[in-house]
Amino acid sequence: MNAADLFKPGGIGEDLIVALAALAAVVTVYAFYRTLVVRDPLGPRIKMLQQRRLAMREGIFTPKRRARREMGRERSLGEMRRVVNRLRLLGTQQSQKATLALARAGWRGRDTLVFYFFLKLALPFVFGATALMCIYVLKIVHLSPTMGLFASLGAVVVGTYGPDIYVRNKIAKRRKALQKGLPDMLDLLVICAEAGQTLDAALNRVAREMTGSCPEVADELDLTALELGLLPERRQALDHLNARTDMPAIRGVVNTLLQTERYGTPLAQSLRVLSAEYRHDRLMKAEAKAAKLPATLTVPMIIFIMPPLFIVLIGPAIIRTMDMLIRLGH
């Protein structure tokens, strides 16, 4: 069939032309309709106000339950605060270290330190009493008296060091999240600096942009921007950021920002160089993990692959040998 036969009456080409013409007509009518439609700029704001009104109405209709929750929470926190204050745990050097550790874990509430000290005091007794009850009273676990005593002491030790271990794990996870979001943060800071924004405005903008992708970075930048506007010296806010994170990468960013503040070096150029260096370091770490992969897979391969392979290869020979020995025996 020639190309000319396609466009004859009743051919495939004629139907294709009609379909394209109809599609072009529909697109033209839709574009003309969109130009005539006038958008209401107040529509989204009115919708947001209606949602806020509904939320306030729900809060008005259900204040008793919320008030009871708040009263119960304040009452429990008041009891915890009374115990901690009676033992004079606040204001000591240990409390300062605990406050810094909790800040590095992302907990900066007003009563976080009180709750932490109360858990460290209560959990050993709770775990020890639970172990004694399970072993000697309820007899859920049958152990000898000596083993039961050791198990109870182990429960007390777990209750003593459990909060510290949990806080350390939380700090490690937060550092990994900060390390992962650091190159993106630097790229956004470079864009904001090249746009002519100040450091405070750049930090606020980057914090808003990274709220969804990396909330840990957004939290630190938001707090740093707030301290830059409140503290008498800008160096204190950057030093607080360095102390809260305790990471070499953040320390490099802080030193770069302090250098730009002191000597007036271009902020965008310094951050661009730092971002490229951190991305290169992350690429090198990924390549190092990939290089360790064959050595890491050696032990699982020996344990899970070699025995079935030997069974498949040597198993038939062993079976034949056993059959031959049985026949010779008969």
Summary of the structure (lengths in Angstrom):
residues: 330
radius of gyration: 34.1
end to end distance: 81.7
largest distance: 101.8
contacts: 816
relative contact order: 0.04
helix: 84%
strand: 0%
